[in-house]
Amino acid sequence: MKQPNDKDAAWESLCEQCGLCCFEKIEDDSGTIFFTQTPCRYLDVSTRRCVIYERRFEINPECVKLTEELVRELPWLHDDCAYRRALGIKRTRTKMSGRPKRSKQKESSTYGK
């Protein structure tokens, strides 16, 4: 594993390990992102800390290394993210959603008819 340099260590030290980025997100075809209540299997939901934090990239290849470039690009990081605060940026809310919206068209069921 690559040893972090001082710049990497300084950037990494910004993370408050709140765990909010460790929950699954779903993006639909229109680009809308839905936040789920499903945590990464390595997130201790009681403490909101990653139980494999120091080795997370080795053990969990799905874990995203949040570089400055990614923090600027990713639309799903919350505004309270320490990386976003350090860069002075807020996310765009135009394509964000907490959960899928229901269709305005009434849904009818043929079950039992």
Protein Blocks (a to p, Z undefined) as FASTA:
>chain_A
ZZddfklmmmmmmpgolommmpccdddfkopacddfbdcfklcfklopafklmmmmmmmm
mbccddfklmmmmmkbcfklmklmmnopacdfklgcfbdcddfbdcddfehZZ
